[in-house]
Amino acid sequence: MYEEMRNKFKEIIKQYKLENSPVKVKAKVLSKKEALGDPVHDDYPLLKGKESLMEADFLGSKGVAYSDMCADFEGSLDDVVNIDLSNNYYRAVFIATINAVLKHLGLIELTKHCRDNGPVDCANHLKTFFNEKYLNKKILLIGFQPRFAEALTERFNTKIVDLNPDNIGKKANGVRVEPEEMTDKLISQSDLLFVTSSTFINGTVSKFIIPGKKTIFYGVSGAGPTFLLNLERYCHQ
């Protein structure tokens, strides 16, 4: 899947004649305030220190990626296109850059994290989105995004699974957050997977692309990857 993304990204770079561009890509780790502003709630992963946002800048266009391995980066577009994708840091640089470049080219939108009251607005819209299309589906939320968990469990038949041991056992409207080892069982019981785009960075994404199973990714990290792979993404800003 990563090589498919890389190859399609290379094709786009060639199409737009950027392959020999000396333009530098800069990626930096955003502070919590830069990433989220002043949200109403303080329980988002970005505010708990488990993950950070890396932001890439390409000719003034910004793209971000969630990662638990973050550091600044500067290099040419060619450096990023051919980067080793063996860990979360390199994958975050790669995907943040894809997001920034495709944003610059006008191929994608919504590549920066919503701020202040944005996460609440996004969750409120999520209820309308699912109510219109997936009212009677059994939903598995993969990645404990607190506002999404509250919105989905309030109205829909929803289960939740998360990698972070600190979240296991938490509840949203009485629905318990289950541990990673329950993932396969819960997938088999679900009609629709609503998956954090962080899976593109942590290397688990292919686990959630299942023939015959509806999958929707959520979040800003997935802007470019879902475009390149022709996958569905939910992001409301």
Backbone torsions as a table, in degrees:
resi	resn	phi	psi	omega
1	MET	NA	-41.1	179.3
2	TYR	-67.2	-37.3	177.9
3	GLU	-69.7	-32.4	174.8
4	GLU	-64.3	-43.1	176.3
5	MET	-61.3	-45.8	-178.3
6	ARG	-60.3	-46.0	-177.1
7	ASN	-65.8	-40.9	179.4
8	LYS	-69.3	-35.5	176.6
9	PHE	-64.9	-41.7	177.0
10	LYS	-61.1	-40.4	179.1
11	GLU	-61.3	-42.2	179.9
12	ILE	-66.2	-42.3	178.5
13	ILE	-60.8	-40.8	177.7
14	LYS	-67.5	-42.2	-179.6
15	GLN	-58.5	-39.4	-178.0
16	TYR	-95.6	9.7	174.8
17	LYS	58.3	44.3	177.2
18	LEU	-104.6	-0.9	-171.7
19	GLU	-62.9	-28.5	179.2
20	ASN	-104.8	15.6	-177.4
21	SER	-68.4	130.4	176.6
22	PRO	-83.4	4.2	-176.4
23	VAL	-59.2	135.3	179.1
24	LYS	-85.6	143.8	170.8
25	VAL	-104.7	125.8	177.0
26	LYS	-112.9	131.1	175.9
27	ALA	-123.0	134.0	179.0
28	LYS	-133.8	158.1	176.6
29	VAL	-86.3	123.9	-179.4
30	LEU	-80.5	142.9	171.2
31	SER	-69.8	165.0	-179.6
32	LYS	-60.9	-38.4	-179.5
33	LYS	-70.0	-39.5	177.5
34	GLU	-62.1	-37.5	-175.4
35	ALA	-76.5	-44.5	-170.6
36	LEU	-118.6	-11.5	-175.5
37	GLY	71.6	-129.0	178.8
38	ASP	-124.4	78.4	-179.1
39	PRO	-70.1	160.1	179.9
40	VAL	-67.1	-38.4	-176.4
41	HIS	-102.5	158.0	-178.2
42	ASP	-119.4	21.5	-175.0
43	ASP	-109.4	15.2	177.9
44	TYR	-74.4	148.4	-179.9
45	PRO	-53.0	-37.7	-179.9
46	LEU	-62.4	-28.6	-179.2
47	LEU	-89.5	-10.0	-179.1
48	LYS	-97.8	-3.3	174.1
49	GLY	83.3	6.9	-179.3
50	LYS	-81.4	-33.5	178.1
51	GLU	-135.4	161.1	173.5
52	SER	-131.2	168.5	174.8
53	LEU	-103.9	129.4	169.5
54	MET	-99.5	132.8	-178.1
55	GLU	-115.6	123.9	175.6
56	ALA	-98.4	144.4	178.2
57	ASP	-121.3	120.4	176.8
58	PHE	-126.4	107.5	179.9
59	LEU	53.0	37.4	177.4
60	GLY	90.4	-10.3	176.7
61	SER	-91.6	138.7	-173.3
62	LYS	-111.2	143.6	172.8
63	GLY	-141.6	146.9	-175.8
64	VAL	-126.8	165.9	175.0
65	ALA	-152.2	133.6	172.8
66	TYR	-72.1	140.5	173.4
67	SER	-159.9	151.5	173.2
68	ASP	-93.9	0.0	175.5
69	MET	-126.2	104.4	-173.1
70	CYS	-128.9	141.6	172.3
71	ALA	-163.1	160.1	178.5
72	ASP	-69.3	156.1	-179.2
73	PHE	-146.3	142.8	170.9
74	GLU	-144.8	130.5	179.6
75	GLY	-171.6	178.4	179.0
76	SER	-80.0	165.3	176.0
77	LEU	-61.0	-35.9	177.5
78	ASP	-63.0	-37.9	177.0
79	ASP	-58.5	-43.5	-176.5
80	VAL	-72.5	-41.7	-178.5
81	VAL	-58.4	-34.8	-176.7
82	ASN	-104.2	16.9	-175.1
83	ILE	-67.4	146.5	174.2
84	ASP	-67.3	133.3	-176.4
85	LEU	-109.3	39.0	-172.3
86	SER	-84.9	-11.6	178.1
87	ASN	-146.0	174.8	-173.5
88	ASN	-64.6	-33.0	179.0
89	TYR	-63.1	-51.7	-178.7
90	TYR	-64.8	-38.5	178.2
91	ARG	-65.7	-35.7	178.1
92	ALA	-66.0	-43.2	176.2
93	VAL	-59.9	-46.8	-178.3
94	PHE	-60.0	-48.9	-174.5
95	ILE	-75.7	-38.4	175.4
96	ALA	-60.7	-38.6	178.9
97	THR	-68.7	-43.5	174.4
98	ILE	-53.5	-46.3	-178.7
99	ASN	-62.0	-42.3	-179.0
100	ALA	-67.7	-44.0	-177.9
101	VAL	-67.1	-45.5	-179.2
102	LEU	-67.8	-31.5	173.5
103	LYS	-65.3	-44.8	178.6
104	HIS	-58.5	-36.6	-178.4
105	LEU	-82.6	-4.2	179.2
106	GLY	78.1	17.9	-177.4
107	LEU	-88.7	-22.2	178.6
108	ILE	-138.6	163.8	175.9
109	GLU	-130.4	178.0	174.4
110	LEU	56.8	63.3	-178.0
111	THR	-111.2	4.9	175.7
112	LYS	-121.4	146.2	-176.2
113	HIS	-65.8	139.9	175.2
114	CYS	-67.1	151.5	-172.4
115	ARG	-123.8	168.6	174.7
116	ASP	55.0	-115.7	-178.2
117	ASN	-88.2	4.2	-178.0
118	GLY	-55.5	-45.5	-179.9
119	PRO	-59.5	-34.8	177.7
120	VAL	-69.4	-44.3	178.0
121	ASP	-60.7	-40.8	179.9
122	CYS	-62.7	-42.6	179.7
123	ALA	-67.5	-38.0	178.0
124	ASN	-64.5	-40.7	177.4
125	HIS	-67.4	-30.8	180.0
126	LEU	-58.6	-38.1	179.3
127	LYS	-61.6	-41.5	177.4
128	THR	-66.6	-43.4	180.0
129	PHE	-57.5	-48.4	-178.9
130	PHE	-74.1	-34.6	-179.2
131	ASN	-63.6	-35.1	-178.5
132	GLU	-75.8	-29.7	-170.7
133	LYS	-118.0	-32.2	-167.3
134	TYR	-134.8	36.4	-173.0
135	LEU	-56.9	-40.9	-173.5
136	ASN	-101.5	13.7	-179.3
137	LYS	-85.9	149.5	171.1
138	LYS	-86.5	116.6	-170.8
139	ILE	-106.3	137.7	171.4
140	LEU	-115.1	115.6	175.7
141	LEU	-87.3	116.1	-178.1
142	ILE	-105.8	108.0	-172.8
143	GLY	106.5	117.3	-175.0
144	PHE	-81.1	90.4	170.6
145	GLN	-95.1	110.9	-167.2
146	PRO	-55.2	-44.5	-178.2
147	ARG	-69.0	-37.1	177.5
148	PHE	-66.7	-41.3	179.2
149	ALA	-59.8	-43.9	179.2
150	GLU	-64.2	-44.1	-177.7
151	ALA	-65.3	-44.5	-175.6
152	LEU	-73.3	-41.1	-178.7
153	THR	-74.0	-18.4	178.4
154	GLU	-67.7	-35.0	-169.7
155	ARG	-125.3	-20.5	-171.2
156	PHE	-122.9	162.9	177.1
157	ASN	-78.3	94.4	-169.3
158	THR	-127.2	136.7	168.9
159	LYS	-114.2	161.8	-175.9
160	ILE	-134.6	137.7	173.9
161	VAL	-134.8	147.6	-176.7
162	ASP	-149.2	151.4	177.9
163	LEU	-79.8	-30.5	-171.9
164	ASN	-76.1	116.9	-179.4
165	PRO	-60.6	-23.9	179.0
166	ASP	-67.8	-21.1	-178.6
167	ASN	-92.3	-17.0	-175.8
168	ILE	-64.1	130.2	-179.5
169	GLY	95.2	-16.1	174.3
170	LYS	-64.5	157.7	-177.7
171	LYS	-129.8	146.3	172.5
172	ALA	-125.1	113.3	-176.1
173	ASN	51.5	39.8	177.4
174	GLY	85.4	-5.7	179.6
175	VAL	-91.5	123.8	-174.7
176	ARG	-81.8	140.6	171.8
177	VAL	-77.2	122.0	-175.8
178	GLU	-96.7	155.9	-177.9
179	PRO	-78.2	168.1	-176.8
180	GLU	-54.7	-37.4	-175.8
181	GLU	-66.9	-11.0	176.4
182	MET	-89.9	-1.8	-171.7
183	THR	-58.7	-51.8	-176.1
184	ASP	-60.5	-43.1	180.0
185	LYS	-62.7	-45.1	-178.4
186	LEU	-69.0	-34.6	175.0
187	ILE	-60.2	-44.5	-177.7
188	SER	-64.0	-24.8	-178.4
189	GLN	-92.4	-1.6	-171.7
190	SER	-111.3	153.1	175.2
191	ASP	-94.1	-29.1	-172.0
192	LEU	-139.2	130.9	177.3
193	LEU	-103.5	122.9	177.8
194	PHE	-110.1	103.0	-159.3
195	VAL	-115.3	131.9	174.5
196	THR	-60.8	137.9	177.9
197	SER	-70.2	-8.0	174.1
198	SER	-60.5	-20.6	178.7
199	THR	-63.9	-23.5	175.2
200	PHE	-69.0	-26.8	-178.8
201	ILE	-90.6	-39.0	-175.6
202	ASN	-85.7	2.3	171.8
203	GLY	84.5	10.1	-177.0
204	THR	-102.8	1.6	-169.8
205	VAL	-56.7	-38.9	-175.0
206	SER	-63.0	-22.4	-180.0
207	LYS	-64.9	-22.0	-173.0
208	PHE	-108.5	7.3	173.0
209	ILE	-101.7	98.5	-170.3
210	ILE	-123.8	123.2	178.3
211	PRO	-54.2	131.3	178.5
212	GLY	83.5	-2.6	-179.2
213	LYS	-114.7	129.4	178.9
214	LYS	-74.2	128.4	178.3
215	THR	-129.6	131.1	174.2
216	ILE	-125.7	128.3	176.8
217	PHE	-93.6	147.5	177.0
218	TYR	-124.1	148.9	173.6
219	GLY	109.0	165.3	-174.6
220	VAL	-73.8	-30.2	-179.1
221	SER	-56.9	-32.6	-173.2
222	GLY	-86.1	4.9	-175.7
223	ALA	-56.1	-58.1	-178.7
224	GLY	-71.1	-47.9	180.0
225	PRO	-57.1	-41.9	-179.8
226	THR	-68.6	-33.0	175.5
227	PHE	-64.6	-48.0	-177.0
228	LEU	-66.2	-34.1	-175.5
229	LEU	-99.3	3.8	179.1
230	ASN	57.8	48.5	178.1
231	LEU	-111.2	162.5	-178.3
232	GLU	-90.1	140.2	178.1
233	ARG	-132.2	141.3	171.8
234	TYR	-106.7	125.4	173.9
235	CYS	-157.7	120.2	-176.1
236	HIS	-122.7	118.1	178.2
237	GLN	-134.2	NA	NA
